[in-house]
Amino acid sequence: MGIDPKNFDETDEQELWREYARSKNPRIRDYFVVKYAPLVKYVAGKLAVGMPHNVEFDDLVSYGTFGLLDAIEKYDASKEVRFKTYAMTRVRGAVYDELRSVDWIPRSIRQKAKEVERIIIELENKMGRTVEDEEIAAELDMSIDDFHQLISKIAGTSLVSLNDVWHSSDDSDDLSFMETIEAPNATNPDVIVEREETKGVIIEAIKKLPDREKKVVVLYYYEDLTLKEIGEVLEVTESRVSQLHTKAIMRLRGKLAQMKNLIS
């Protein structure tokens, strides 16, 4: 007989999920879309920070809505993962996928990002420690001011690239940096083991980050603060936080790339 739509608000959400899994009632789907629409706007707003001006907030919301619909269809209420946590990963992923498809990052900036990432990893492997901005700038044969300007230009690539960091051996269940943080919904034992190993690498890499970069990563991904809010905490400008975030992600991506090369 199902649940009366008039009683959706009074019904336990887990019961609604079970009913939707059974019946695929479009009224329940629409109820969840409306209920979690603010989540899409929240994620879009957070991702909009640091994006170029040609990336519209409304477009990010539109991309994210596709992720929400996908999350509603694929969510398994029997797993010990809250829908909000699961949906945030799907919403972010949908936004990243669409941004990549429209190729909004100029090729020259993308190439520069890869070059900086490569140099950071080479220097850190050679020196056995995290390297300073001045050392990276010297290797790039540019002034420290020019280096900081370059980091600002490539800041947007670090946001989108988070979803490109890692792909599991199971092609049907790719693993991103975001998912290692957000307790992904996995059933394949091999994928679970691989994810746990990746989490371990990420945790160790985060521990070795310079202090301020470490704080930015923790506050942005674990405490869910915006770059503006992090700037207030660290008493620096939002653009400086964006630079710190970009460098941190480059270091983390490099560590994961090395791990992938070792086991492939």
N, C-alpha and C positions, 0 to 999 in steps of 0.2 A: 504494500500500500504506500510505503514511503513516508517522508516527513512533510508535513504541511508547510509551504513556503512562509506562511504567517508566523511560524514558530522557529524559523531559522535562528533568529537572534537569541532565543531562549534555549536552543539546543546545544548540547556539548559539542565543541568543534570536532573532536575525534569521531564522534558519532556521525557528524555530517560528512567527514572524509570517508568513513566506511560506506556510508550510503552512496556517495558519489562514485566510489570505486565499483560498487555493485551495479548502479543504475545509469551512471553517466548523465544524470539529470541536468539539462542545461540551466535550469533555474539555480541549482546549487553552484554550478560553475560561475554563473553571473554574480551570484552572491559573494563568492570568494574574490572575483575580479574587483568588485566594488570595495570589499573590505580591505584588500591589500594594495589598492591603487596608491595610497599614501606612501607605501614602501617603495614603489617604483619611482615616485617623485623624489623621495629621499635619496635613493641611490643615484638617480640622474643628477640631482643637485650636488651631491658629493663628487661625482665624476666630472661635472662641468667645471669645477675649479681647476685652473691650469690649462684648460682646453683653449685652442685658438678661437678667435671671435667668429670664425665662419662655422663653428659647430654650435648649433642652436640647442637650447635647453629642451624645447618642445620636441625636437628630433630625438634627443636622448630618451625622453619619456616614451615616445612612440616605439623606439627600439626595445626599451625595457619592458614594455607591455607584452611584446611577443615572448619575452623570457618568462614573464609571469604566467601567461597562458600555457607555456610549455611546462612550467613547474607544476601547475595545477593538474595537468594531464598525467604527469609522471610521478607525482609524489606518492610515496607508500607510507601510509600512516602507521603501519606495523613496525617500521624502523624507529630506532631511538634518536630521531633527528627532528627538531622542531621545523614546522613548515617555513617559518620566517627565515631561519638559517638557510634552509635548502633553497628557498625562493631567491634570496639575495644573491647566491652564487649564479643561479640561472639568469636572473635579471642582468647582472654585470656581464655575464658571458654573452648574452644577446646584444648588449650595447657594444662590446668589444668586436664581436663578429661583424656587425653592421659597419662600424667605423673602419675595420680592415677592408671590407668589401668596397667601400667608396674611396679607399686609398687617400685619405685626407692629409696624410703626412708626406711632404715633398721627399722625393727620392734622395736628394742631397742630404737632408736632415737625417733620414733613416741610415744612410751610409756613415755619416759622422757619428751617430749613436753607436753603431757597431764598432767603429774604429776606437772610440773612447773606451767602450767596454772591453775590447781586446787588449788595449794598452794597460788598463787597470789590472786585469788578470795577469798579464805577463810581468808587470812590475811587482805585483804582490807575490807571485810565485818565485821570482828572482830574489826578492828581499826577505821573504818569509814573514811579512807583516802587512798591515794596511798602509796604503801610501797616502801621502798628503796631496792636497790640490796643487801645490807648487811643483811637486815631482811629476804629476800627470801633465801639467801645463808645459813643463820643460821638455818632456818627451814628445809632446805635440808641437813643440817649437812655437809657443805663443805665450803672451803675457798672462798673468793670473786674472786680470780683468777680462781679457778676451775669452779665457777659459770659462769663467763664470757666465759670460754672455752666451757662450755655446751651450752650456748646461741648461740655461733657461730656454733656449730654442728647442732643445730636444726633450724637454720635460714631458710633453704630451706623449711621446713614444713610450715612456716608462709605464704609463698607466695602461695603455693598450697591450703592451708586451707582456704584462703579467699573465695573460691567458695563453701565451705562447711558450711558456718556460719549459713545460714538460709534457710528454705524451707517454702514457703507460704502454706496456707491452700488449695489453688488450685494446685493440683498435676501437672497440665499441665503448670504451670507458676511459676517455682521455683524462689526464690529471693536470690541473693548473696550480700555480702558486697559491691562488686564492682558495682553492679547494683544500689544500693541505692545511690552511689556517682554519677553515670553517667546518671541520668534521664532516667530510663527504659521506654520501650514502652509497657504500660499496658492498657487494656480496661476493665477488670473486676473491678467494683467499690469496692468490698471487698478487692481485691488484692491491689488496689491503696491506700485504707485507711490503710491497714496493712503495706504497704511500707512507707507511710508517718510516721506512728508510729515508725517504725524501724529506719527511718532517724533521728527522734527526739532523740531516744535512743543513736544512734551513735554520733550525734552532742554533746549531753550532756556528753557522755563518752569521746569524744575527748577533750572537754573543761577541763575535770578533769585529763587528762594525765599529767605527769611531763613535764616541759617546753620543753626539748629537744625532747622527744618522740612526743609531739604534733607537733613540727616544722617538724619532719621527715614525719609524716603522711600527713600534709598539703602540704609540698613540693613534696612528692612522688605521692600522689593521686590527689591532686587538681592543683598543679603547673606543674605536669608531669615531674619532674626532675629525673634523674637517681641517684642511691645511690652515685656514684662517685661525681656527681655535688652537691649533698646535703652535702657531706663531705667537699667540697670546701667552701660552704656557712657557715657551722658550724665550719669550721677549725678543723675537726677531720678526722681520717682515714676512709676509706670506710668500713673496717671491724667493726669499732665502730658504724657507721651508721646502718649497718646490724643488730647489736645487739640491738640498740635502736628501730629499726623497728620491730624486732621480739617480744620484750617485749610489745610494743604498741599494736600489733595485738593480743597478748595473753590477754591483759586487755580488748580489745574491744570484742573479742570472748566470754570472760567470761560474760560480761555485756549482750550480746545478748542471750547467753545460759540461763541466769537467766530470761530474758524477756520471752523466749520461754517456760520455765518451768512454769512461772506464768500463762500463758494463755492457756496452753495445758491441 
